[in-house]
Amino acid sequence: MKYLVKFKDGRKTTVFYEGSLNNMCFDDMGYLRGDDFIINLNDVIYIIPFTGEEE
């Protein structure tokens, strides 16, 4: 599923993550690792399902 990620510095990006938000696994250092991305949880404001429209 595709998710919209908004960072504290104002950047937004979309990432594809297999599974649901409830199943996202951040490692013990606070990183979410996907096939083509690494996100630091401390830099994120929110991660929501991407509906095709950005705010």
Phi and psi in degrees as a GROMACS rama.xvg file:
@    title "Ramachandran Plot"
@    xaxis  label "Phi"
@    yaxis  label "Psi"
@TYPE xy
-94.3694  136.343  LYS-2
-125.147  146.982  TYR-3
-96.356  128.402  LEU-4
-115.571  126.857  VAL-5
-112.183  128.404  LYS-6
-97.0884  159.517  PHE-7
-61.2477  -27.2356  LYS-8
-85.1435  6.14467  ASP-9
98.8199  -12.4283  GLY-10
-69.7084  149.829  ARG-11
-130.395  145.337  LYS-12
-150.732  162.624  THR-13
-112.313  144.482  THR-14
-132.434  149.118  VAL-15
-100.208  124.346  PHE-16
-131.891  124.845  TYR-17
-67.1645  127.447  GLU-18
102.197  -176.007  GLY-19
-100.423  170.181  SER-20
-59.0547  -35.8241  LEU-21
-65.8454  -23.6975  ASN-22
-98.7901  2.89462  ASN-23
-65.5036  130.643  MET-24
-113.534  109.953  CYS-25
-88.4874  135.089  PHE-26
-74.9113  -179.636  ASP-27
-67.6515  -10.8374  ASP-28
-99.2329  2.38551  MET-29
86.8733  23.0656  GLY-30
-109.46  137.507  TYR-31
-101.433  122.216  LEU-32
-114.081  126.994  ARG-33
-118.723  -172.961  GLY-34
-63.0888  -35.9673  ASP-35
-133.424  25.4225  ASP-36
-155.898  157.049  PHE-37
-136.184  124.055  ILE-38
-120.187  130.135  ILE-39
-89.1118  120.794  ASN-40
-57.2482  -31.0148  LEU-41
-68.8851  -17.0045  ASN-42
-96.3255  -1.35038  ASP-43
-104.446  137.154  VAL-44
-88.408  -48.9218  ILE-45
-153.556  159.596  TYR-46
-131.155  117.783  ILE-47
-130.835  156.495  ILE-48
-58.6991  137.937  PRO-49
-88.2144  122.344  PHE-50
-101.183  -2.18516  THR-51
101.477  -4.84481  GLY-52
-126.471  125.101  GLU-53
-89.8268  153.071  GLU-54
